[in-house]
Every structure is written in structure tokens, then in C-alpha cells.
Amino acid sequence: MPEQTVPIVSPCIKVCVVDPLSSLCIGCGRTMQEIGGWMGMSPERRAAIMATLPDRLSRLRATRPDAFPD
């Protein structure tokens, strides 16, 4: 019987632009290290990072509104 695979949850919204000052992706809020290591992280670690992303993006938008195209 084939092994069942569980899809990996990702916050990626296909807007992959990293703000050079904060080093955060303006699409998902992750760092390049987090993006690069995402597949190897435990589900718990990914969930912990995902819990911080709304606040990261909110702070980034407040401090660097010019980083966002809209």
C-alpha cells in the first residue's frame, strides 16, 4: 500500500520579494532562512513561525510602506 503524504502548509502567496532592509518577504513575512528551510522543519516549528507572520507583516508595512507595491 502506498505511503500517505501530508501536504506541507505554507504561508507563501507567490509574491516572492524580499525587502532588503528587513530581510522579510513582503508576501509571506518569512526570512530567506525560513523559506529555504521550510520543507525540513517540523510541523510544530512551521506553525510557530506562521503564528508570527501577521505581526511581522503588519510591522513591516508600518515601518516600510514603500516596500509594498500597493
For each residue, the residues with C-beta under 8 A, 3 or more apart:
1:
2:
3:
4:
5:
6:
7:
8: 38 39 46
9: 43 46 47 50
10: 28 38 46
11: 28 29 30 50 53
12: 16 27 28 35
13: 27 28
14: 27
15: 25 26 27 28
16: 12 25 27
17: 25 26 27 67
18: 23 24 25 26 32
19: 22 23 24 25 26 60 64 67
20: 23
21: 64 67
22: 19 60 63 64 67
23: 18 19 20 31 32
24: 18 19 29 30 31 56 57 60
25: 15 16 17 18 19 28 29 30 31 32 35
26: 15 17 18 19 29 57 60 67 68
27: 12 13 14 15 16 17
28: 10 11 12 13 15 25 35 53
29: 11 24 25 26 52 53 54 56 57 60
30: 11 24 25 34 35 38 49 53
31: 23 24 25 34 35
32: 18 23 25 35 36
33: 36 37
34: 30 31 37 38 49
35: 12 25 28 30 31 32 38
36: 32 33
37: 33 34 40 41
38: 8 10 30 34 35 41 46
39: 8
40: 37
41: 37 38 45 46 49
42: 45 46
43: 9 46 47
44: 47 48
45: 41 42 48 49
46: 8 9 10 38 41 42 43 49 50
47: 9 43 44 50 51
48: 44 45 51 52
49: 30 34 41 45 46 52 53
50: 9 11 46 47 53
51: 47 48
52: 29 48 49 55 56
53: 11 28 29 30 49 50 56 57
54: 29 57 58
55: 52 58 59
56: 24 29 52 53 59 60
57: 24 26 29 53 54 60 61
58: 54 55 61 62
59: 55 56 62 63
60: 19 22 24 26 29 56 57 63 64 67
61: 57 58 64 65 67 68
62: 58 59 65
63: 22 59 60
64: 19 21 22 60 61 67 68
65: 61 62 68
66:
67: 17 19 21 22 26 60 61 64
68: 26 61 64 65
69:
70:
